[in-house]
């Protein structure tokens, strides 16, 4: 009796998951970078965080490293560090800048 194995879709599923994670990572990092570029430089000093140039460098390097890793590197160390840096910017620095520009204060 001959048994046949079911088709193996492991590579296709792995590629799709890695591709979706990479796209999500790049979108989050791009949103953070674009927001950082459009902000005034003195606002960063007013809320007591890194200067604008430092945030621009961190976010730009993270995007480049994510792109260089390709879809296989989407779950790699540099990509995860890039997402972490972008989320720190979006969840910590961005609300402070928004509150500062609204005049409500960030405290």
C-alpha positions as CSV (number, residue, x, y, z in Angstrom):
1,X,0.0,0.0,0.0
2,X,1.4,3.4,-1.0
3,X,0.8,6.4,1.2
4,X,1.1,9.9,-0.1
5,X,1.9,12.9,2.1
6,X,-0.2,16.0,2.0
7,X,1.4,19.0,0.3
8,X,3.7,21.0,2.5
9,X,2.9,24.7,2.6
10,X,5.4,25.6,5.3
11,X,7.5,27.8,3.0
12,X,4.5,29.7,1.7
13,X,3.1,30.3,5.1
14,X,6.5,31.4,6.5
15,X,7.0,33.8,3.7
16,X,3.5,35.3,4.1
17,X,3.9,35.8,7.8
18,X,7.4,37.3,7.5
19,X,6.2,39.6,4.7
20,X,3.2,40.9,6.7
21,X,5.4,41.5,9.8
22,X,7.9,43.4,7.6
23,X,5.2,45.6,6.1
24,X,3.8,46.3,9.5
25,X,7.3,47.1,10.8
26,X,8.1,49.4,8.0
27,X,4.7,51.2,8.3
28,X,5.2,51.9,12.0
29,X,8.7,53.0,11.5
30,X,7.8,55.3,8.5
31,X,5.0,56.9,10.5
32,X,7.3,57.7,13.4
33,X,10.0,59.0,11.0
34,X,7.6,61.3,9.1
35,X,6.1,62.6,12.3
36,X,9.6,63.3,13.6
37,X,10.6,65.2,10.4
38,X,7.5,67.4,10.6
39,X,8.1,68.5,14.2
40,X,10.0,71.6,15.5
41,X,13.4,70.9,17.0
42,X,12.9,73.0,20.1
43,X,9.9,71.0,21.2
44,X,12.1,68.0,21.8
45,X,14.2,69.9,24.3
46,X,11.1,71.3,26.0
47,X,9.7,67.9,26.8
48,X,13.1,66.6,28.0
49,X,13.9,63.9,25.5
50,X,16.6,63.3,22.9
51,X,17.1,66.0,20.3
52,X,15.4,65.9,17.0
53,X,18.5,64.9,15.2
54,X,19.1,61.9,17.4
55,X,15.5,60.7,16.9
56,X,15.9,61.2,13.1
57,X,19.1,59.2,13.1
58,X,17.7,56.4,15.2
59,X,14.5,56.0,13.2
60,X,16.3,56.3,9.8
61,X,18.9,53.7,10.7
62,X,16.2,51.3,11.9
63,X,14.3,51.6,8.6
64,X,17.4,51.0,6.6
65,X,18.4,47.9,8.7
66,X,14.8,46.6,8.4
67,X,15.0,47.0,4.6
68,X,18.4,45.4,4.4
69,X,17.2,42.4,6.3
70,X,14.5,41.6,3.7
71,X,11.4,39.6,4.4
72,X,13.4,36.9,6.1
73,X,14.9,39.4,8.5
74,X,11.5,40.9,9.4
75,X,11.5,39.1,12.7
76,X,15.3,39.6,13.2
77,X,16.9,41.5,16.0
78,X,17.4,44.8,14.1
79,X,13.8,44.9,12.8
80,X,12.5,44.3,16.3
81,X,14.8,47.0,17.7
82,X,13.5,49.3,15.0
83,X,9.8,48.6,15.9
84,X,10.6,49.2,19.6
85,X,12.3,52.5,18.8
86,X,9.4,53.6,16.7
87,X,6.9,52.6,19.3
88,X,8.8,54.4,22.0
89,X,8.8,57.5,19.8
90,X,5.1,57.2,19.0
91,X,3.9,56.3,22.5
92,X,6.2,58.6,24.5
93,X,7.6,61.5,22.5
94,X,4.7,62.1,20.2
95,X,2.1,62.7,22.9
96,X,4.5,65.1,24.7
97,X,5.0,67.1,21.5
98,X,1.3,67.1,20.8
99,X,0.4,68.3,24.3
100,X,3.1,70.9,24.1
101,X,1.8,72.3,20.8
102,X,-1.8,72.3,22.1
103,X,-0.8,74.5,25.0
104,X,-2.2,72.1,27.5
105,X,1.2,71.1,28.9
106,X,2.4,67.5,29.1
107,X,2.1,67.0,32.8
